[in-house]
């Protein structure tokens, strides 16, 4: 069995803690995180409502699997393609240069990955477009429900 070096571990933790992230200096990342959080929160709700409708489950914990989000979006006739849902919510490590907003959020928030911040900055237009597509689809659906309730 390989012996671990506590000094290397201590240095790795020290280096990580020395990396400061001052989000006020990068409003693009703040906007990205806020927009992605809105996407994730609405996805949780949509999947929860879908499970209640489809399976009569009222479990408050929802794990965001892409297949569940796609099924929930179809169930509620959201105007978003399954490809766009995958492009937004696919998890895993992803490949550099084509990471989804979810993957970039994970890399940035969980590991302070500077490369993910750089990718986010380089691909901001594409990332925001897909997140806004989701939020628009959800908002359009809510507007339709409100109009139906008024009639």
N, CA and C atoms as a LAMMPS dump frame, in Angstrom:
ITEM: TIMESTEP
0
ITEM: NUMBER OF ATOMS
453
ITEM: BOX BOUNDS ff ff ff
-5.0000000000000000e+02 5.0000000000000000e+02
-5.0000000000000000e+02 5.0000000000000000e+02
-5.0000000000000000e+02 5.0000000000000000e+02
ITEM: ATOMS id mol type element x y z
1 1 1 N 0.84 -1.177 0
2 1 2 C 0 0 0
3 1 3 C 0.889 1.246 0
4 2 1 N 0.527 2.22 -0.839
5 2 2 C 1.312 3.437 -0.978
6 2 3 C 1.07 4.348 0.23
7 3 1 N 2.161 4.839 0.795
8 3 2 C 2.057 5.717 1.951
9 3 3 C 1.756 7.138 1.476
10 4 1 N 0.841 7.78 2.121
11 4 2 C 0.439 9.136 1.755
12 4 3 C 1.293 10.148 2.507
13 5 1 N 1.552 11.259 1.857
14 5 2 C 2.392 12.29 2.436
15 5 3 C 1.511 13.409 2.992
16 6 1 N 1.404 13.506 4.333
17 6 2 C 0.565 14.546 4.926
18 6 3 C 1.039 15.954 4.566
19 7 1 N 2.335 16.131 4.32
20 7 2 C 2.854 17.447 3.943
21 7 3 C 2.312 17.886 2.593
22 8 1 N 2.206 16.954 1.647
23 8 2 C 1.652 17.277 0.331
24 8 3 C 0.173 17.646 0.443
25 9 1 N -0.534 16.92 1.275
26 9 2 C -1.957 17.226 1.483
27 9 3 C -2.128 18.616 2.077
28 10 1 N -1.328 18.907 3.089
29 10 2 C -1.415 20.218 3.738
30 10 3 C -1.122 21.332 2.739
31 11 1 N -0.107 21.124 1.886
32 11 2 C 0.236 22.134 0.882
33 11 3 C -0.909 22.3 -0.114
34 12 1 N -1.53 21.196 -0.536
35 12 2 C -2.639 21.268 -1.5
36 12 3 C -3.808 22.056 -0.925
37 13 1 N -4.125 21.804 0.336
38 13 2 C -5.227 22.525 0.987
39 13 3 C -4.853 23.995 1.157
40 14 1 N -3.628 24.252 1.575
41 14 2 C -3.167 25.632 1.755
42 14 3 C -3.233 26.397 0.437
43 15 1 N -2.773 25.772 -0.651
44 15 2 C -2.828 26.411 -1.971
45 15 3 C -4.266 26.7 -2.382
46 16 1 N -5.152 25.759 -2.137
47 16 2 C -6.556 25.946 -2.487
48 16 3 C -7.16 27.111 -1.709
49 17 1 N -6.868 27.169 -0.42
50 17 2 C -7.421 28.245 0.408
51 17 3 C -6.814 29.605 0.082
52 18 1 N -5.608 29.604 -0.495
53 18 2 C -4.975 30.865 -0.875
54 18 3 C -5.599 31.456 -2.14
55 19 1 N -6.319 30.636 -2.876
56 19 2 C -6.974 31.105 -4.098
57 19 3 C -8.268 31.794 -3.699
58 20 1 N -8.284 33.094 -3.812
59 20 2 C -9.471 33.844 -3.441
60 20 3 C -10.34 34.083 -4.67
61 21 1 N -11.616 34.004 -4.463
62 21 2 C -12.566 34.285 -5.533
63 21 3 C -13.406 35.474 -5.099
64 22 1 N -13.08 36.601 -5.641
65 22 2 C -13.833 37.799 -5.339
66 22 3 C -14.838 37.995 -6.468
67 23 1 N -16.047 37.491 -6.263
68 23 2 C -17.045 37.525 -7.324
69 23 3 C -17.462 38.933 -7.697
70 24 1 N -17.293 39.882 -6.796
71 24 2 C -17.674 41.253 -7.141
72 24 3 C -16.789 41.807 -8.251
73 25 1 N -15.637 41.201 -8.454
74 25 2 C -14.751 41.63 -9.538
75 25 3 C -15.116 40.983 -10.87
76 26 1 N -16.025 40.035 -10.853
77 26 2 C -16.405 39.369 -12.086
78 26 3 C -17.928 39.252 -12.172
79 27 1 N -18.59 40.318 -12.595
80 27 2 C -20.052 40.299 -12.655
81 27 3 C -20.611 39.269 -13.634
82 28 1 N -19.829 38.875 -14.643
83 28 2 C -20.301 37.861 -15.588
84 28 3 C -20.521 36.526 -14.876
85 29 1 N -19.592 36.15 -14.014
86 29 2 C -19.734 34.89 -13.279
87 29 3 C -20.906 34.976 -12.319
88 30 1 N -21.084 36.123 -11.674
89 30 2 C -22.233 36.298 -10.773
90 30 3 C -23.53 36.142 -11.559
91 31 1 N -23.619 36.804 -12.702
92 31 2 C -24.834 36.691 -13.53
93 31 3 C -25.055 35.262 -13.994
94 32 1 N -23.975 34.583 -14.396
95 32 2 C -24.078 33.185 -14.817
96 32 3 C -24.623 32.325 -13.676
97 33 1 N -24.029 32.455 -12.497
98 33 2 C -24.461 31.638 -11.353
99 33 3 C -25.908 31.929 -10.979
100 34 1 N -26.298 33.189 -10.965
101 34 2 C -27.683 33.536 -10.638
102 34 3 C -28.647 32.954 -11.67
103 35 1 N -28.302 33.058 -12.936
104 35 2 C -29.174 32.543 -13.993
105 35 3 C -29.252 31.027 -13.929
106 36 1 N -28.107 30.375 -13.72
107 36 2 C -28.129 28.912 -13.631
108 36 3 C -28.943 28.455 -12.415
109 37 1 N -28.803 29.132 -11.31
110 37 2 C -29.576 28.763 -10.115
111 37 3 C -31.071 28.848 -10.409
112 38 1 N -31.499 29.893 -11.126
113 38 2 C -32.912 29.992 -11.514
114 38 3 C -33.321 28.789 -12.367
115 39 1 N -32.449 28.39 -13.279
116 39 2 C -32.746 27.224 -14.126
117 39 3 C -32.878 25.961 -13.274
118 40 1 N -31.952 25.768 -12.37
119 40 2 C -31.958 24.553 -11.561
120 40 3 C -33.154 24.507 -10.615
121 41 1 N -33.485 25.632 -10.017
122 41 2 C -34.632 25.666 -9.107
123 41 3 C -35.925 25.352 -9.857
124 42 1 N -36.088 25.956 -11.031
125 42 2 C -37.309 25.672 -11.8
126 42 3 C -37.319 24.231 -12.281
127 43 1 N -36.164 23.69 -12.645
128 43 2 C -36.106 22.286 -13.064
129 43 3 C -36.529 21.372 -11.923
130 44 1 N -36.058 21.656 -10.713
131 44 2 C -36.467 20.858 -9.544
132 44 3 C -37.993 20.887 -9.384
133 45 1 N -38.57 22.072 -9.473
134 45 2 C -40.029 22.2 -9.311
135 45 3 C -40.774 21.457 -10.42
136 46 1 N -40.337 21.65 -11.653
137 46 2 C -41.009 21.008 -12.787
138 46 3 C -40.952 19.487 -12.642
139 47 1 N -39.787 18.957 -12.28
140 47 2 C -39.652 17.503 -12.102
141 47 3 C -40.516 17.033 -10.934
142 48 1 N -40.542 17.792 -9.853
143 48 2 C -41.373 17.421 -8.699
144 48 3 C -42.855 17.385 -9.089
145 49 1 N -43.328 18.412 -9.838
146 49 2 C -44.724 18.448 -10.282
147 49 3 C -45.008 17.291 -11.228
148 50 1 N -44.055 16.998 -12.104
149 50 2 C -44.195 15.886 -13.055
150 50 3 C -44.346 14.566 -12.302
151 51 1 N -43.497 14.339 -11.323
152 51 2 C -43.579 13.083 -10.56
153 51 3 C -44.898 12.984 -9.815
154 52 1 N -45.393 14.102 -9.32
155 52 2 C -46.686 14.105 -8.635
156 52 3 C -47.795 13.751 -9.626
157 53 1 N -47.774 14.38 -10.808
158 53 2 C -48.788 14.104 -11.838
159 53 3 C -48.691 12.68 -12.352
160 54 1 N -47.5 12.247 -12.688
161 54 2 C -47.304 10.971 -13.378
162 54 3 C -47.354 9.775 -12.431
163 55 1 N -46.723 9.906 -11.277
164 55 2 C -46.564 8.749 -10.39
165 55 3 C -47.233 8.923 -9.038
166 56 1 N -47.897 10.053 -8.84
167 56 2 C -48.531 10.369 -7.567
168 56 3 C -47.519 10.333 -6.418
169 57 1 N -46.294 10.791 -6.719
170 57 2 C -45.242 10.852 -5.703
171 57 3 C -45.124 12.275 -5.203
172 58 1 N -45.045 12.423 -3.902
173 58 2 C -44.897 13.749 -3.315
174 58 3 C -43.557 13.889 -2.6
175 59 1 N -42.617 13.044 -2.955
176 59 2 C -41.285 13.095 -2.362
177 59 3 C -40.671 14.475 -2.621
178 60 1 N -40.226 15.128 -1.571
179 60 2 C -39.696 16.479 -1.731
180 60 3 C -38.277 16.489 -2.295
181 61 1 N -37.574 15.359 -2.214
182 61 2 C -36.217 15.338 -2.754
183 61 3 C -36.261 14.901 -4.22
184 62 1 N -35.641 15.692 -5.04
185 62 2 C -35.61 15.411 -6.473
186 62 3 C -34.158 15.451 -6.917
187 63 1 N -33.736 14.394 -7.58
188 63 2 C -32.408 14.375 -8.176
189 63 3 C -32.589 14.728 -9.643
190 64 1 N -31.805 15.679 -10.1
191 64 2 C -31.974 16.155 -11.465
192 64 3 C -31.232 15.275 -12.466
193 65 1 N -31.906 14.241 -12.915
194 65 2 C -31.4 13.451 -14.031
195 65 3 C -31.948 14.077 -15.306
196 66 1 N -31.122 14.15 -16.319
197 66 2 C -31.533 14.783 -17.573
198 66 3 C -32.794 14.123 -18.122
199 67 1 N -32.88 12.813 -18.055
200 67 2 C -34.047 12.106 -18.587
201 67 3 C -35.315 12.575 -17.868
202 68 1 N -35.255 12.759 -16.548
203 68 2 C -36.421 13.245 -15.8
204 68 3 C -36.813 14.659 -16.216
205 69 1 N -35.817 15.5 -16.446
206 69 2 C -36.106 16.875 -16.852
207 69 3 C -36.741 16.879 -18.24
208 70 1 N -36.209 16.07 -19.145
209 70 2 C -36.772 15.973 -20.501
210 70 3 C -38.214 15.482 -20.432
211 71 1 N -38.45 14.44 -19.651
212 71 2 C -39.81 13.9 -19.515
213 71 3 C -40.761 14.932 -18.902
214 72 1 N -40.288 15.642 -17.896
215 72 2 C -41.128 16.658 -17.25
216 72 3 C -41.433 17.797 -18.217
217 73 1 N -40.437 18.226 -18.98
218 73 2 C -40.643 19.298 -19.953
219 73 3 C -41.671 18.869 -21.002
220 74 1 N -41.579 17.635 -21.457
221 74 2 C -42.554 17.123 -22.437
222 74 3 C -43.939 17.021 -21.807
223 75 1 N -44.005 16.551 -20.569
224 75 2 C -45.276 16.401 -19.863
225 75 3 C -46.022 17.733 -19.785
226 76 1 N -45.277 18.809 -19.547
227 76 2 C -45.894 20.125 -19.422
228 76 3 C -45.854 20.93 -20.722
229 77 1 N -45.482 20.266 -21.806
230 77 2 C -45.426 20.901 -23.129
231 77 3 C -44.579 22.17 -23.135
232 78 1 N -43.453 22.124 -22.448
233 78 2 C -42.554 23.275 -22.472
234 78 3 C -41.938 23.382 -23.858
235 79 1 N -41.797 24.584 -24.336
236 79 2 C -41.277 24.798 -25.686
237 79 3 C -39.747 24.808 -25.683
238 80 1 N -39.192 23.631 -25.398
239 80 2 C -37.738 23.462 -25.403
240 80 3 C -37.444 22.036 -25.857
241 81 1 N -36.436 21.897 -26.669
242 81 2 C -36.095 20.571 -27.197
243 81 3 C -35.322 19.76 -26.16
244 82 1 N -35.36 18.453 -26.317
245 82 2 C -34.595 17.595 -25.409
246 82 3 C -33.099 17.849 -25.591
247 83 1 N -32.676 18.21 -26.801
248 83 2 C -31.26 18.541 -27.025
249 83 3 C -30.861 19.773 -26.217
250 84 1 N -31.746 20.764 -26.155
251 84 2 C -31.451 21.96 -25.361
252 84 3 C -31.438 21.646 -23.868
253 85 1 N -32.315 20.756 -23.421
254 85 2 C -32.307 20.357 -22.008
255 85 3 C -30.985 19.67 -21.689
256 86 1 N -30.549 18.774 -22.578
257 86 2 C -29.256 18.102 -22.368
258 86 3 C -28.108 19.119 -22.358
259 87 1 N -28.168 20.083 -23.274
260 87 2 C -27.113 21.096 -23.373
261 87 3 C -27.04 21.971 -22.123
262 88 1 N -28.114 22.028 -21.382
263 88 2 C -28.153 22.818 -20.154
264 88 3 C -27.832 21.99 -18.92
265 89 1 N -28.437 20.818 -18.806
266 89 2 C -28.409 20.085 -17.539
267 89 3 C -27.564 18.811 -17.515
268 90 1 N -26.895 18.449 -18.616
269 90 2 C -26.073 17.234 -18.575
270 90 3 C -25.003 17.388 -17.502
271 91 1 N -24.791 16.313 -16.768
272 91 2 C -23.811 16.345 -15.685
273 91 3 C -22.525 15.654 -16.083
274 92 1 N -21.808 15.18 -15.114
275 92 2 C -20.529 14.531 -15.373
276 92 3 C -19.424 15.562 -15.506
277 93 1 N -18.268 15.098 -15.922
278 93 2 C -17.118 15.988 -16.035
279 93 3 C -17.203 16.88 -17.265
280 94 1 N -17.671 16.346 -18.369
281 94 2 C -17.743 17.127 -19.606
282 94 3 C -16.381 17.313 -20.237
283 95 1 N -16.401 17.795 -21.478
284 95 2 C -15.157 18.045 -22.203
285 95 3 C -14.907 19.541 -22.275
286 96 1 N -13.666 19.891 -22.1
287 96 2 C -13.273 21.296 -22.156
288 96 3 C -13.716 21.896 -23.491
289 97 1 N -14.326 23.051 -23.415
290 97 2 C -14.774 23.752 -24.613
291 97 3 C -16.224 23.511 -24.969
292 98 1 N -16.833 22.452 -24.401
293 98 2 C -18.241 22.15 -24.682
294 98 3 C -18.994 21.763 -23.411
295 99 1 N -18.509 22.206 -22.27
296 99 2 C -19.182 21.883 -21.012
297 99 3 C -20.542 22.565 -20.957
298 100 1 N -21.467 21.906 -20.264
299 100 2 C -22.795 22.476 -20.072
300 100 3 C -22.744 23.484 -18.929
301 101 1 N -23.752 24.343 -18.842
302 101 2 C -23.793 25.253 -17.688
303 101 3 C -23.715 24.505 -16.353
304 102 1 N -24.369 23.361 -16.273
305 102 2 C -24.321 22.589 -15.028
306 102 3 C -22.894 22.144 -14.711
307 103 1 N -22.176 21.656 -15.714
308 103 2 C -20.808 21.201 -15.506
309 103 3 C -19.89 22.36 -15.117
310 104 1 N -20.085 23.509 -15.753
311 104 2 C -19.264 24.673 -15.423
312 104 3 C -19.565 25.179 -14.016
313 105 1 N -20.832 25.181 -13.656
314 105 2 C -21.194 25.585 -12.292
315 105 3 C -20.56 24.645 -11.285
316 106 1 N -20.638 23.354 -11.539
317 106 2 C -20.034 22.385 -10.619
318 106 3 C -18.534 22.602 -10.494
319 107 1 N -17.849 22.725 -11.626
320 107 2 C -16.402 22.906 -11.604
321 107 3 C -15.99 24.176 -10.903
322 108 1 N -16.745 25.229 -11.139
323 108 2 C -16.388 26.506 -10.532
324 108 3 C -16.683 26.524 -9.04
325 109 1 N -17.868 26.089 -8.656
326 109 2 C -18.25 26.175 -7.245
327 109 3 C -17.618 25.099 -6.374
328 110 1 N -17.421 23.908 -6.921
329 110 2 C -16.918 22.821 -6.09
330 110 3 C -15.396 22.728 -6.067
331 111 1 N -14.733 23.242 -7.101
332 111 2 C -13.287 23.084 -7.159
333 111 3 C -12.542 24.388 -7.432
334 112 1 N -13.263 25.488 -7.508
335 112 2 C -12.64 26.77 -7.846
336 112 3 C -11.829 26.646 -9.137
337 113 1 N -12.351 25.922 -10.094
338 113 2 C -11.628 25.645 -11.326
339 113 3 C -11.536 26.899 -12.196
340 114 1 N -10.342 27.462 -12.243
341 114 2 C -10.118 28.671 -13.035
342 114 3 C -10.39 28.402 -14.511
343 115 1 N -10.104 27.18 -14.973
344 115 2 C -10.352 26.848 -16.385
345 115 3 C -11.84 26.912 -16.697
346 116 1 N -12.681 26.525 -15.742
347 116 2 C -14.128 26.613 -15.958
348 116 3 C -14.579 28.067 -16.007
349 117 1 N -13.973 28.915 -15.199
350 117 2 C -14.306 30.343 -15.245
351 117 3 C -13.905 30.928 -16.599
352 118 1 N -12.757 30.537 -17.106
353 118 2 C -12.313 31.029 -18.422
354 118 3 C -13.232 30.525 -19.533
355 119 1 N -13.623 29.245 -19.45
356 119 2 C -14.543 28.706 -20.459
357 119 3 C -15.884 29.429 -20.391
358 120 1 N -16.334 29.671 -19.193
359 120 2 C -17.594 30.397 -19.017
360 120 3 C -17.508 31.772 -19.692
361 121 1 N -16.423 32.451 -19.476
362 121 2 C -16.256 33.774 -20.08
363 121 3 C -16.202 33.683 -21.606
364 122 1 N -15.486 32.69 -22.141
365 122 2 C -15.363 32.539 -23.6
366 122 3 C -16.679 32.156 -24.26
367 123 1 N -17.492 31.365 -23.575
368 123 2 C -18.718 30.837 -24.17
369 123 3 C -19.98 31.461 -23.59
370 124 1 N -19.855 32.609 -22.966
371 124 2 C -20.973 33.232 -22.254
372 124 3 C -22.221 33.358 -23.127
373 125 1 N -22.082 33.813 -24.358
374 125 2 C -23.268 34.002 -25.216
375 125 3 C -24.042 32.702 -25.394
376 126 1 N -23.339 31.621 -25.692
377 126 2 C -23.987 30.32 -25.886
378 126 3 C -24.621 29.819 -24.594
379 127 1 N -23.899 29.946 -23.494
380 127 2 C -24.4 29.459 -22.206
381 127 3 C -25.643 30.224 -21.763
382 128 1 N -25.605 31.537 -21.894
383 128 2 C -26.765 32.342 -21.507
384 128 3 C -27.952 32.079 -22.431
385 129 1 N -27.685 31.849 -23.718
386 129 2 C -28.779 31.56 -24.643
387 129 3 C -29.527 30.303 -24.206
388 130 1 N -28.817 29.253 -23.872
389 130 2 C -29.484 27.997 -23.504
390 130 3 C -30.208 28.145 -22.162
391 131 1 N -29.622 28.886 -21.231
392 131 2 C -30.299 29.075 -19.948
393 131 3 C -31.555 29.925 -20.128
394 132 1 N -31.46 30.943 -20.95
395 132 2 C -32.638 31.801 -21.194
396 132 3 C -33.715 31.06 -21.978
397 133 1 N -33.31 30.128 -22.827
398 133 2 C -34.289 29.303 -23.546
399 133 3 C -35.121 28.509 -22.545
400 134 1 N -34.453 27.899 -21.568
401 134 2 C -35.165 27.14 -20.53
402 134 3 C -36.1 28.049 -19.741
403 135 1 N -35.57 29.155 -19.254
404 135 2 C -36.377 30.052 -18.424
405 135 3 C -37.549 30.635 -19.208
406 136 1 N -37.35 30.917 -20.476
407 136 2 C -38.434 31.41 -21.323
408 136 3 C -39.513 30.348 -21.498
409 137 1 N -39.103 29.099 -21.71
410 137 2 C -40.071 28.008 -21.861
411 137 3 C -40.905 27.847 -20.598
412 138 1 N -40.264 27.924 -19.443
413 138 2 C -40.986 27.811 -18.174
414 138 3 C -41.927 29.003 -17.998
415 139 1 N -41.435 30.202 -18.264
416 139 2 C -42.273 31.401 -18.128
417 139 3 C -43.459 31.37 -19.084
418 140 1 N -43.236 30.938 -20.318
419 140 2 C -44.336 30.836 -21.283
420 140 3 C -45.407 29.87 -20.779
421 141 1 N -44.969 28.759 -20.214
422 141 2 C -45.911 27.771 -19.679
423 141 3 C -46.712 28.364 -18.52
424 142 1 N -46.032 29.085 -17.632
425 142 2 C -46.722 29.695 -16.491
426 142 3 C -47.734 30.733 -16.966
427 143 1 N -47.377 31.5 -17.98
428 143 2 C -48.296 32.499 -18.533
429 143 3 C -49.53 31.816 -19.116
430 144 1 N -49.323 30.71 -19.812
431 144 2 C -50.447 29.954 -20.375
432 144 3 C -51.371 29.449 -19.278
433 145 1 N -50.783 28.905 -18.216
434 145 2 C -51.606 28.423 -17.1
435 145 3 C -52.382 29.56 -16.46
436 146 1 N -51.759 30.703 -16.315
437 146 2 C -52.451 31.848 -15.712
438 146 3 C -53.605 32.305 -16.592
439 147 1 N -53.385 32.311 -17.905
440 147 2 C -54.468 32.705 -18.826
441 147 3 C -55.611 31.711 -18.782
442 148 1 N -55.294 30.425 -18.711
443 148 2 C -56.341 29.411 -18.633
444 148 3 C -57.134 29.541 -17.322
445 149 1 N -56.457 29.891 -16.262
446 149 2 C -57.133 30.056 -14.96
447 149 3 C -58.066 31.252 -14.981
448 150 1 N -57.723 32.279 -15.76
449 150 2 C -58.543 33.485 -15.85
450 150 3 C -59.817 33.282 -16.674
451 151 1 N -59.823 32.262 -17.533
452 151 2 C -60.997 32.059 -18.396
453 151 3 C -62.015 31.132 -17.795
